[in-house]
Each structure stands twice: as C-alpha cells, then as structure tokens.
Amino acid sequence: MRYKEALAWLYRLQRFGIKLGLENIQRLIRELDVDLGKARVIHVAGTNGKGSICAMVDSICRAGKYRTGLFISPHLVTFRERIRVIGEMISEKDVADGLTNIRKLVANWQTHPTFFEITTALALNHFAHKKADVIILETGLGGRLDATNAVRSNVSIITPIAFDHQEWLGDSIEKIASEKAGIIKARTPVISAPQLPAAENVIRSRAAECAAPLEFVQQPYANSPIALRGEHQNLNAAIAIAAIRASKIDLEDAAVIRGLAMVEWPARFQCWDKRTVIDGAHNPAAAAILSQTWREVFGEERATVILAVLSDKDLPGICKALAPIADSFLLPKIRTERAVDPRELQKIFASVCRAGASPAGNRSGCPTISVAASFAQALEKARIRPNPILITGSLHFAGEAVAHLQGRPAAFEECAQ
C-alpha cells in the first residue's frame, strides 16, 4: 500500500471502536518479532499533562545525545506526529511499509486489532528497527488495559488524575485511578504528580502490592527557563527529570537545561502570534489550568474564545472553567461527528451563566456567545475584535485550527483518496 491507502485502511479500523485488553497487542509484538533490546522505557499515564511530560523527557534525553523514540496520541495535523525518533516523524514510506506488513499479518485474525493497537505495534516495531535507546510511551486510554502496557517499562509516570473518559474508566476518581495505576509493574519505580487524596490512596496501594518504589513529586523545577508556558510546566519538568533519574539514564545537568529550553509541544498554550493562543484543553481540569495560565500571561485582559468541544466531555464544567477569562465566545461547527452541536453548546453556556459562573465583566454578567459556520469564519470574526484570541476545546479542534493556520489539510483529510 502507498501512504494514503495505508492510512485509509487504518482509519477504517475505527469501526471496531475501543477494545481495552492486551491480547492483540501482545500477539502483534510476538509475530512482528519486536525486539527493543536494552532500550530504557518510560511509560506515562494520567489525565492531564501526559503529552507535555513526554515531550520534556524526549527533549532532555535528545539533548543528552540519546536516540529517543516517542509515541504519543492523538496527533494534530498528520498521523506521523504520533511516532518520532530523535524528534523526526516517521516517514510516509515507513508508515506505508509497516501498515502493509501488519495488514497481511492480521488479515485472518478472528479478533481484529483496533486502530490504536495497530498504531502501537507500528511504533514499537519502528523504534526497534531504528534502535532507539530511550523510548517514551504515552498511554492512549487508561493504563491497565492500554496497548502501551504490553511493554515492560523501566519507570512509570502518573500525571494528575481527574474525571475524563468515565464511560471506559469508571465514574469515580478511585476507579479511574485504579485503571491509570495499572501501568505500575513489579519493583519498577513510580513517579507521580501530586494527586487528589482518593487517587493517591489507590496509587500507594498499587505500588505497595508491586513492591514498586514510589515518589510523589511536590517541588516544581526552578533551575532554568522552560520553553513551555505556564507555572504548571515547572512541576511537569520536575516529574520528567525525576523519571529520567529513576530510570538510570545518565545525563548531565547541562542536558536538562538545554532540553527544557528547547522543548516544543504544539497546542499546549501555543502562542501562534502575539495575540493568538492555541490550547487543547479537553476537560474541566485542563480548562482550569488553561485559565490560570492565561492570567499568568495576559493578566486581567480577557479573551475572545473560539471553542469547540467533543460531545462526550463535561461540557458545563469546561464552560464554567473558561467563562472567567472570556469576553466573548465564538462556537464554530467543526468537521467531526463527535463534536457537540454549537447551538447545543450555546444553550449550555446560558445555563452555566444562570447558575452563577464567574462573569466576564460585561454588562450582561456573562460573556457574549455566538455561533459560527466554520473555524475560518470564527477566526475572521475574532480578528476584528480587540481582545487576544484563545482557540481551545479539544485536541481534535486544535489540530483543525493549526492545519488551517498552516494552510495544510487537517488530519482527517490526510488519507482522502
């Protein structure tokens, strides 16, 4: 298969939905004969901050001249973003060749692997062939039964745990934490962010069962500048450094300083220009951090917020978290069936305002809210207004926005025939 044909086949597998479990990925690893050699594996689970920490670990290790393999999800503009070696995205040829091989391999399997299982196998096989010596794996969903958990890690990182994906992970912090803590393995060091008490208890219990050394990182990193914006990134940096040390990767302090100064992570308070910020805050906890970072950067200046959210999210919670920093909201229709209808989101905003969400300081007591036919139309309207612009709501939407601003096809158009 050629690249676009291979991606079209892979995307069609989304009809199989999400199937949590390790049987398929373990079989794929065996039959592909994936051999990671002596590579150090850092495995990251949690609700928010996973991507930033993965990017920091990758950047620091590359600054220390290690050959890194980075696997993240989702992607923003191109599928190739998910799989990188030494910062370079997997080539179209390697995607096409890898997926062609896997397609032949699984053609007659009674239980067909899912999109994420095959993507994980593609990544691991690529890292093996490229002889990566440090591999950073971000979980896709949960942890215990996530495809990335089929690999033996050298350290487990657990970022802050909050409500998200309740239909898969459970309806309480304890249940969600139990799934995330499933990446903890016997006698393998665990590095955790500060957690809600319910999540901390679960993590401590799981670590004790596995005789796994456990460290909760409390002190933010403060030794040098970090390229990513927001005070919360100082704690993320401290977690990344603690994990590198726990995995016994030998690095000098100079590599840490260089890596943090150079780290890039799109759509995480990404300043596109002097008055436009892109951030994929997709749940209330992430939206609250986004609001905090906005105040750190812009003070009391309020935003024109262009917002699109997926329908399975806590919509009132996201709206409530963002309302205090917004002068107005523009709600565009975006190109995914998973997105909530903008007019429905408009009704939710009205309900949140009636319930007493923090006002934006205008005469009506709430931000003004209007609907746009597309992101392009919303951006055109936002640029007429004097306020800085915040584009947020989901990583899928952030990807569509970045693609539009770059003048490139969005990720979902990449495999169009």
C-alpha positions as CSV (number, residue, x, y, z in Angstrom):
1,M,0.0,0.0,0.0
2,R,1.0,3.6,-0.5
3,Y,0.9,6.1,2.4
4,K,-2.6,7.4,1.8
5,E,-4.0,4.0,1.1
6,A,-2.4,2.6,4.2
7,L,-3.9,5.4,6.3
8,A,-7.3,4.9,4.8
9,W,-7.2,1.2,5.8
10,L,-6.0,2.1,9.3
11,Y,-8.7,4.7,9.8
12,R,-11.4,2.3,8.7
13,L,-10.5,0.2,11.7
14,Q,-12.0,2.8,13.9
15,R,-15.3,1.0,13.2
16,F,-14.0,-1.6,15.7
17,G,-14.2,1.1,18.3
18,I,-12.2,0.9,21.5
19,K,-11.3,-2.5,22.9
20,L,-9.3,-2.5,26.1
21,G,-7.1,-5.5,26.6
22,L,-3.6,-6.7,25.9
23,E,-4.1,-10.0,24.0
24,N,-4.0,-8.4,20.5
25,I,-1.0,-6.2,21.1
26,Q,1.0,-9.0,22.8
27,R,0.3,-11.2,19.8
28,L,1.3,-8.4,17.4
29,I,4.6,-7.8,19.3
30,R,5.3,-11.6,19.1
31,E,4.5,-12.1,15.5
32,L,6.3,-8.9,14.4
33,D,9.3,-10.1,16.4
34,V,9.7,-6.7,18.0
35,D,13.0,-6.5,19.9
36,L,13.6,-3.3,21.9
37,G,16.9,-4.6,23.1
38,K,18.3,-2.7,26.1
39,A,16.2,0.4,25.5
40,R,15.0,2.2,28.6
41,V,11.2,2.6,28.5
42,I,9.4,5.4,30.3
43,H,5.6,4.8,30.4
44,V,3.3,7.8,31.1
45,A,-0.4,7.6,32.2
46,G,-2.7,10.1,33.8
47,T,-5.5,12.6,32.8
48,N,-3.7,15.8,32.1
49,G,-0.1,16.7,31.4
50,K,1.0,13.4,29.8
51,G,2.0,15.0,26.5
52,S,4.0,17.8,28.0
53,I,5.9,15.4,30.2
54,C,6.6,13.1,27.3
55,A,7.9,16.0,25.3
56,M,10.1,17.1,28.1
57,V,11.6,13.6,28.6
58,D,12.2,13.3,24.9
59,S,13.8,16.8,24.6
60,I,16.1,16.3,27.6
61,C,17.3,12.9,26.5
62,R,17.9,14.1,23.0
63,A,19.9,17.0,24.4
64,G,22.0,14.3,26.2
65,K,22.6,12.6,22.8
66,Y,20.3,9.7,23.4
67,R,18.5,8.1,20.5
68,T,14.8,8.6,21.5
69,G,11.6,7.0,20.4
70,L,8.5,9.0,21.2
71,F,4.9,7.6,20.9
72,I,2.0,10.0,21.6
73,S,-1.6,10.4,20.8
74,P,-3.7,11.9,19.4
75,H,-2.0,13.7,16.5
76,L,-2.9,17.3,15.4
77,V,-2.3,17.6,11.7
78,T,-0.6,14.4,10.5
79,F,-0.7,10.8,11.7
80,R,3.1,10.8,11.5
81,E,3.3,13.1,14.6
82,R,2.5,10.0,16.8
83,I,5.7,8.2,16.1
84,R,9.1,10.0,16.2
85,V,12.8,9.0,16.5
86,I,15.2,11.7,17.7
87,G,12.5,14.2,17.1
88,E,11.9,13.2,13.5
89,M,8.4,12.0,12.5
90,I,8.2,8.5,11.0
91,S,8.4,8.8,7.2
92,E,5.4,8.2,4.9
93,K,7.3,5.2,3.4
94,D,7.8,3.6,6.9
95,V,4.2,4.1,7.7
96,A,3.1,2.5,4.4
97,D,5.5,-0.4,4.6
98,G,4.8,-1.0,8.3
99,L,1.0,-1.0,7.9
100,T,1.2,-3.1,4.7
101,N,3.1,-5.8,6.7
102,I,0.7,-5.6,9.7
103,R,-2.4,-5.8,7.4
104,K,-1.1,-9.0,5.9
105,L,-0.3,-10.4,9.3
106,V,-3.7,-9.7,10.9
107,A,-5.9,-10.5,7.8
108,N,-7.2,-13.8,9.2
109,W,-7.3,-13.0,12.9
110,Q,-10.6,-13.9,14.5
111,T,-10.4,-10.8,16.7
112,H,-9.2,-7.9,14.6
113,P,-6.8,-5.4,16.2
114,T,-8.1,-1.9,16.7
115,F,-6.7,1.4,15.3
116,F,-4.7,2.1,18.5
117,E,-3.4,-1.5,18.9
118,I,-2.0,-1.4,15.3
119,T,-0.6,2.1,15.7
120,T,1.1,1.0,18.9
121,A,2.6,-2.1,17.2
122,L,3.7,0.1,14.3
123,A,5.5,2.5,16.7
124,L,7.2,-0.3,18.7
125,N,8.4,-2.0,15.5
126,H,9.7,1.3,14.2
127,F,11.6,2.0,17.4
128,A,13.2,-1.5,17.3
129,H,14.3,-1.1,13.7
130,K,15.7,2.4,14.4
131,K,17.5,1.1,17.5
132,A,16.1,3.7,19.9
133,D,17.8,3.5,23.3
134,V,15.2,5.6,25.2
135,I,11.5,5.0,24.5
136,I,8.7,7.2,25.8
137,L,5.2,5.8,25.6
138,E,2.1,7.8,26.3
139,T,-1.0,5.8,27.1
140,G,-4.0,6.2,24.9
141,L,-6.8,5.5,27.4
142,G,-6.4,4.4,31.0
143,G,-3.4,2.3,31.5
144,R,-4.1,-1.2,32.9
145,L,-5.5,-2.5,29.6
146,D,-4.0,0.1,27.3
147,A,-2.0,-1.3,24.4
148,T,1.2,0.5,25.6
149,N,1.1,-1.5,28.8
150,A,2.2,-4.6,26.9
151,V,5.8,-3.4,27.1
152,R,8.0,-3.8,30.2
153,S,8.9,-0.3,31.4
154,N,11.8,1.0,33.5
155,V,9.8,3.7,35.2
156,S,6.1,4.5,35.4
157,I,4.9,8.2,35.5
158,I,1.4,9.1,36.6
159,T,0.3,12.6,35.9
160,P,-2.6,14.4,37.7
161,I,-5.8,12.2,37.7
162,A,-9.2,13.8,37.1
163,F,-12.5,12.9,35.6
164,D,-12.4,12.0,31.9
165,H,-13.4,9.0,29.8
166,Q,-15.8,7.9,32.6
167,E,-17.6,5.5,30.2
168,W,-14.4,3.5,29.9
169,L,-12.5,4.1,33.1
170,G,-15.3,4.4,35.8
171,D,-17.4,7.0,37.4
172,S,-15.2,7.8,40.4
173,I,-11.7,9.1,41.0
174,E,-10.9,5.8,42.7
175,K,-11.9,3.7,39.7
176,I,-10.1,6.0,37.2
177,A,-7.0,6.0,39.3
178,S,-7.1,2.2,39.5
179,E,-7.0,2.0,35.7
180,K,-4.2,4.6,35.5
181,A,-2.2,2.9,38.2
182,G,-2.4,-0.3,36.2
183,I,0.8,0.7,34.5
184,I,2.7,0.1,37.8
185,K,4.8,-3.0,37.5
186,A,6.7,-5.2,40.0
187,R,9.7,-3.5,41.5
188,T,9.6,-0.7,38.9
189,P,10.0,2.9,40.1
190,V,6.9,5.1,40.0
191,I,7.0,8.9,39.7
192,S,3.7,10.6,40.4
193,A,2.4,14.2,40.3
194,P,0.5,15.4,43.4
195,Q,-2.9,13.7,43.4
196,L,-6.4,14.1,44.9
197,P,-6.5,12.0,48.2
198,A,-8.6,9.3,46.6
199,A,-6.2,8.9,43.7
200,E,-3.1,9.0,45.9
201,N,-4.5,6.2,48.1
202,V,-5.0,4.0,45.0
203,I,-1.5,4.7,43.7
204,R,0.1,4.0,47.1
205,S,-1.8,0.7,47.4
206,R,-0.9,-0.5,43.9
207,A,2.7,0.4,44.4
208,A,2.9,-1.4,47.7
209,E,1.3,-4.6,46.0
210,C,4.0,-4.4,43.3
211,A,6.9,-3.6,45.7
212,A,7.4,-0.6,43.4
213,P,9.4,2.4,44.8
214,L,7.1,5.4,44.8
215,E,7.9,9.1,44.7
216,F,5.3,11.9,44.7
217,V,7.0,15.0,43.2
218,Q,6.0,18.1,45.1
219,Q,8.7,20.7,44.3
220,P,8.5,22.4,40.9
221,Y,11.7,22.8,38.9
222,A,13.1,26.2,39.2
223,N,16.8,26.0,37.9
224,S,16.4,27.2,34.4
225,P,13.9,28.5,31.8
226,I,11.3,26.1,30.2
227,A,10.1,26.7,26.7
228,L,6.5,25.7,27.5
229,R,4.4,28.4,29.1
230,G,2.6,28.2,32.4
231,E,3.6,27.7,36.0
232,H,2.3,24.1,36.0
233,Q,5.0,23.2,33.5
234,N,7.6,23.7,36.2
235,L,6.1,20.8,38.1
236,N,5.8,18.8,34.9
237,A,9.6,19.4,34.4
238,A,10.4,18.2,37.9
239,I,8.4,15.0,37.2
240,A,10.2,14.4,33.9
241,I,13.6,14.9,35.5
242,A,12.7,12.5,38.4
243,A,11.6,9.9,35.9
244,I,14.8,10.1,33.9
245,R,16.9,9.8,37.1
246,A,14.7,6.8,38.3
247,S,15.2,5.0,35.0
248,K,19.0,5.3,35.5
249,I,19.5,7.3,32.3
250,D,22.9,9.1,32.7
251,L,22.5,12.8,32.0
252,E,24.4,15.9,33.0
253,D,22.6,18.9,34.3
254,A,23.5,20.8,31.1
255,A,21.4,18.4,29.1
256,V,18.4,19.0,31.3
257,I,18.8,22.8,30.9
258,R,19.2,22.5,27.1
259,G,16.3,20.1,26.8
260,L,13.9,22.2,28.7
261,A,14.9,25.3,26.9
262,M,14.2,23.7,23.5
263,V,11.2,21.6,24.3
264,E,8.3,22.0,21.8
265,W,4.7,20.8,22.3
266,P,2.1,22.2,19.9
267,A,-1.4,23.2,21.1
268,R,-0.4,23.5,24.8
269,F,-0.7,27.2,25.3
270,Q,1.0,27.6,22.0
271,C,1.4,31.3,21.1
272,W,0.7,31.3,17.4
273,D,1.3,35.0,17.2
274,K,1.3,37.9,19.6
275,R,-2.5,37.8,20.1
276,T,-3.5,34.2,19.3
277,V,-3.1,31.2,21.6
278,I,-4.0,27.5,20.9
279,D,-4.6,25.0,23.7
280,G,-6.3,21.6,23.5
281,A,-7.9,21.8,27.0
282,H,-10.5,19.0,26.7
283,N,-11.8,18.5,30.3
284,P,-12.6,20.8,33.2
285,A,-9.3,20.2,35.0
286,A,-7.3,21.1,31.8
287,A,-9.6,24.2,31.2
288,A,-8.9,25.4,34.8
289,I,-5.2,25.1,34.2
290,L,-5.6,27.0,30.9
291,S,-7.5,29.8,32.7
292,Q,-4.7,30.0,35.3
293,T,-2.0,30.2,32.6
294,W,-4.0,32.8,30.6
295,R,-4.0,35.0,33.7
296,E,-0.2,34.5,34.2
297,V,0.4,35.6,30.6
298,F,-2.3,38.2,29.9
299,G,-3.2,39.4,33.4
300,E,-6.8,40.7,33.5
301,E,-7.1,41.0,29.8
302,R,-9.9,38.8,28.6
303,A,-10.1,36.6,25.5
304,T,-12.2,36.2,22.5
305,V,-12.5,32.4,22.9
306,I,-13.1,30.2,19.9
307,L,-14.4,27.0,21.4
308,A,-15.3,23.5,20.0
309,V,-15.8,20.5,22.3
310,L,-16.4,16.8,21.8
311,S,-19.8,15.7,22.9
312,D,-18.6,13.1,25.4
313,K,-16.9,15.7,27.6
314,D,-18.1,17.5,30.7
315,L,-19.4,20.5,28.8
316,P,-20.8,22.5,31.7
317,G,-17.5,22.0,33.6
318,I,-15.4,23.2,30.7
319,C,-17.7,26.2,30.1
320,K,-17.6,27.2,33.8
321,A,-13.8,27.0,33.9
322,L,-13.3,29.2,30.8
323,A,-16.0,31.8,31.4
324,P,-14.0,33.9,33.9
325,I,-11.3,34.7,31.3
326,A,-13.6,35.3,28.3
327,D,-15.0,38.5,26.9
328,S,-16.9,36.5,24.3
329,F,-17.2,33.0,22.9
330,L,-17.4,32.0,19.2
331,L,-18.7,28.5,18.7
332,P,-17.8,27.1,15.3
333,K,-19.1,24.0,13.6
334,I,-16.1,21.7,13.1
335,R,-15.5,18.7,10.9
336,T,-16.1,15.7,13.2
337,E,-19.3,14.0,14.1
338,R,-18.0,13.7,17.7
339,A,-18.3,17.4,18.3
340,V,-21.2,18.8,20.2
341,D,-23.5,21.0,18.0
342,P,-22.6,24.7,18.6
343,R,-26.2,25.7,19.3
344,E,-26.4,23.0,22.0
345,L,-23.1,24.3,23.5
346,Q,-24.7,27.8,23.4
347,K,-27.6,26.6,25.5
348,I,-25.2,25.0,28.0
349,F,-23.3,28.3,28.3
350,A,-26.6,30.1,29.0
351,S,-27.4,27.5,31.7
352,V,-23.9,27.9,33.3
353,C,-24.3,31.7,33.4
354,R,-27.7,31.4,35.0
355,A,-26.2,29.1,37.6
356,G,-23.7,31.8,38.5
357,A,-20.5,31.2,36.7
358,S,-17.9,34.0,37.1
359,P,-18.9,36.8,34.9
360,A,-16.6,38.3,32.2
361,G,-17.1,41.8,33.4
362,N,-19.5,42.9,30.7
363,R,-22.9,44.5,31.3
364,S,-24.9,41.3,30.8
365,G,-22.9,39.5,33.5
366,C,-21.7,36.7,31.1
367,P,-19.5,36.6,28.0
368,T,-21.3,37.1,24.7
369,I,-21.9,33.9,22.9
370,S,-22.4,33.4,19.1
371,V,-22.3,30.6,16.6
372,A,-20.1,30.4,13.5
373,A,-20.4,28.2,10.4
374,S,-16.8,27.2,10.5
375,F,-13.5,27.8,12.2
376,A,-12.4,30.1,9.4
377,Q,-15.5,32.2,9.9
378,A,-15.0,32.3,13.7
379,L,-11.3,33.3,13.3
380,E,-12.3,36.1,10.9
381,K,-14.8,37.5,13.4
382,A,-12.3,37.1,16.3
383,R,-9.6,39.1,14.5
384,I,-11.9,42.0,14.1
385,R,-12.2,42.3,17.9
386,P,-9.6,44.0,20.1
387,N,-9.1,41.1,22.5
388,P,-6.4,38.4,22.3
389,I,-7.7,35.2,20.8
390,L,-7.9,31.8,22.6
391,I,-8.6,28.7,20.4
392,T,-9.5,25.7,22.6
393,G,-11.9,22.9,23.5
394,S,-10.3,19.7,22.2
395,L,-7.1,18.4,20.6
396,H,-9.1,17.5,17.5
397,F,-10.2,21.0,17.2
398,A,-6.7,22.4,17.9
399,G,-5.4,20.2,15.1
400,E,-8.0,21.6,12.7
401,A,-7.1,25.1,13.8
402,V,-3.3,24.5,13.3
403,A,-3.9,22.9,9.9
404,H,-6.0,26.0,8.8
405,L,-3.4,28.4,10.1
406,Q,-0.6,26.5,8.3
407,G,-2.7,26.2,5.1
408,R,-2.5,22.4,5.3
409,P,-5.1,19.7,5.1
410,A,-6.5,18.7,8.5
411,A,-5.6,15.2,9.9
412,F,-8.9,13.7,8.9
413,E,-8.4,14.8,5.3
414,E,-4.8,13.3,5.1
415,C,-6.0,9.9,3.9
416,A,-8.6,11.1,1.5
417,Q,-8.4,9.4,-1.9
